[in-house]
């Protein structure tokens, strides 16, 4: 991808920024949930409203994505992301989808399904770090199926790892829905959003093939 930051593409960058920031954060997440915290420049992008700061955010996001990962477009807006392990171990591989920005708080970036040691892991990506001492309640609704989980805060606070039961839903009930409603019980205000998940079955199939091949 090119560093497209002139004024005439500002509106386009505002649309794709959640995808870029999510991918940049995912570059730093490996299957064992161990990695360095995201760079401060990425975290500052969550609430920056100044035009110059937005430009720097976009440039930093592009740089992170280009430097550390390969991204392949899948159907339904999903992306297959492969991130190199700087220590020479297995690559981090995931499929991700950004939120519907119209229906979501700016603090929620997207949904990530990744190869883990014991199977597929489900992670929610946020753009403002949460305290690692918390275990926020996460409510997920897909179609008529609602589930509640206690999430584990990882990656310097920008990712919420869900229990294994969430992976079972991703492999079954979620594939019948077009949207996943998300509610994260944070203080002082709850984070709410919606992630389009049409095409999840295909995305999950690609992920499993790549998990087995790495």
C-alpha positions in Angstrom: 0.0 0.0 0.0 1.1 3.6 -0.8 1.3 6.4 1.7 -1.7 8.3 0.4 -2.1 11.3 2.7 -2.8 14.4 0.4 -5.9 16.6 1.3 -8.0 15.1 -1.5 -8.0 11.6 0.1 -8.6 12.8 3.7 -12.2 11.6 3.6 -11.2 8.2 2.3 -8.6 7.8 5.0 -11.2 8.7 7.7 -13.2 5.7 6.4 -10.3 3.2 6.3 -8.5 4.4 9.5 -10.2 1.8 11.8 -9.0 -0.9 9.4 -5.5 0.4 9.3 -5.3 0.9 13.1 -6.8 -2.5 13.7 -4.3 -4.2 11.4 -1.4 -2.2 12.9 -2.4 -3.5 16.3 -2.8 -7.0 15.1 0.8 -7.0 13.8 1.7 -6.9 17.4 -0.5 -9.8 18.6 0.8 -13.4 18.4 -1.1 -16.6 18.9 0.1 -16.9 22.5 -1.1 -13.4 23.4 2.4 -12.3 24.1 3.9 -9.2 22.5 5.1 -5.7 23.1 2.5 -3.0 23.8 1.5 -1.0 20.8 3.6 2.1 20.0 2.3 5.3 21.6 1.7 6.8 18.2 -0.9 4.2 17.4 -2.8 4.6 20.7 -2.9 8.4 20.3 -4.8 7.9 17.1 -8.0 6.9 18.9 -9.0 10.3 20.0 -7.0 12.7 17.8 -9.1 15.3 16.0 -6.4 17.6 14.8 -5.8 17.3 11.1 -2.0 17.1 11.5 -2.4 14.4 14.1 -4.8 12.4 11.9 -2.2 12.6 9.1 0.5 11.3 11.4 -1.8 8.5 12.6 -2.5 7.4 9.1 1.2 7.4 8.2 2.1 5.4 11.3 -0.7 2.9 10.7 0.4 2.4 7.1 4.0 1.9 8.2 3.1 -0.7 10.8 0.9 -2.7 8.4 3.5 -2.6 5.6 6.4 -3.4 7.9 5.0 -6.4 9.8 2.2 -8.1 7.9 0.6 -9.3 4.8 -3.1 -8.6 4.3 -5.5 -10.4 1.9 -9.0 -9.3 1.2 -11.7 -11.9 1.7 -15.4 -11.9 1.0 -17.7 -9.8 3.2 -15.0 -7.3 4.2 -12.9 -9.8 6.1 -9.2 -9.7 5.8 -6.6 -12.5 6.3 -3.6 -11.0 8.1 -0.3 -12.7 8.4 2.2 -11.0 10.8 5.9 -12.0 10.9 7.3 -13.1 14.2 10.4 -11.0 14.8 11.9 -13.8 16.9 11.7 -16.2 14.1 8.9 -18.4 15.4 5.5 -19.2 13.8 3.8 -16.3 12.1 0.7 -14.8 13.7 -2.3 -15.5 11.5 -5.7 -14.1 11.9 -8.9 -13.0 10.1 -10.3 -9.7 11.1 -13.2 -7.4 10.4 -13.6 -3.7 11.4 -16.7 -2.4 13.0 -19.6 -0.7 11.3 -18.5 2.9 12.2 -22.1 4.2 12.0 -23.3 1.8 14.7 -20.1 1.8 16.9 -18.3 3.9 19.5 -15.0 5.3 18.2 -13.2 3.2 20.9 -14.1 -0.1 19.3 -12.0 -1.1 16.3 -12.9 -4.6 15.2 -13.1 -8.3 15.7 -10.2 -10.7 15.3 -10.1 -14.5 15.0 -6.6 -15.8 15.4 -4.6 -19.0 15.5 -3.9 -20.0 19.1 -2.1 -22.8 20.8 -5.3 -24.6 21.7 -7.4 -23.6 18.6 -9.0 -20.5 17.3 -9.0 -17.5 19.7 -11.5 -14.6 19.6 -10.2 -11.1 20.3 -11.9 -7.7 20.3 -9.7 -4.8 19.4 -10.2 -1.4 21.1 -8.4 1.9 20.4 -8.1 3.2 23.9 -6.2 0.9 26.4 -8.1 -0.7 29.3 -6.6 -1.6 32.6 -5.1 -5.1 32.6 -6.4 -5.7 36.1 -9.9 -5.6 34.9 -12.0 -8.4 33.4 -14.8 -6.5 31.7 -18.0 -8.3 30.9 -18.6 -8.6 27.2 -22.1 -9.2 25.8 -22.3 -10.5 22.2 -25.5 -10.8 20.2 -25.7 -12.5 16.8 -29.2 -13.1 15.5 -31.3 -14.4 18.4 -28.3 -15.8 20.2 -26.9 -13.8 23.1 -23.8 -14.7 25.1 -21.9 -13.1 28.0 -18.2 -13.6 28.8 -15.6 -12.3 31.2 -12.8 -11.1 28.9 -9.1 -11.0 29.6 -7.3 -7.8 28.8 -4.1 -8.3 26.9 -1.6 -6.5 24.6 -1.2 -3.5 26.8 -4.9 -3.0 27.2 -5.9 -2.8 23.5 -7.2 -6.3 23.1 -9.8 -8.4 24.9 -9.4 -12.2 24.7 -12.6 -14.1 25.0 -13.0 -17.6 26.5 -12.9 -20.7 24.3 -16.7 -20.9 24.3 -16.8 -17.8 22.0 -14.8 -19.8 19.4 -17.5 -22.5 19.4 -20.2 -19.8 18.6 -18.0 -18.5 15.8 -17.9 -21.9 14.3 -21.7 -22.4 14.5 -24.4 -19.8 15.4 -22.5 -16.7 14.3 -22.3 -18.0 10.8 -26.1 -17.7 10.5 -26.0 -13.9 11.3 -25.0 -10.9 9.3 -24.0 -8.8 12.3 -22.4 -9.2 15.8 -23.6 -6.6 18.4 -20.9 -5.9 21.0 -21.2 -4.4 24.4 -18.1 -4.1 26.7 -18.8 -3.2 30.3 -16.2 -0.5 30.8 -16.2 2.5 33.2 -17.2 5.3 33.2 -19.1 4.4 30.0 -19.9 1.2 28.2 -18.3 0.5 24.8 -20.9 -0.5 22.2 -20.7 -1.4 18.6 -21.5 -3.7 15.7 -19.3 -5.8 13.5 -20.6 -7.1 10.1 -19.9 -10.9 10.1 -21.4 -12.0 6.8 -18.8 -14.3 5.2 -17.6 -15.5 8.5 -17.7 -19.2 7.4 -15.4 -18.6 4.5 -13.1 -16.4 6.6 -12.9 -19.1 9.2 -12.1 -21.8 6.6 -9.2 -19.7 5.3 -7.9 -19.2 8.8 -8.0 -22.9 9.7 -6.2 -23.8 6.5 -3.4 -21.3 7.3 -3.3 -22.3 11.0 -2.6 -25.9 10.0 -0.1 -24.9 7.4 2.1 -22.6 9.5 
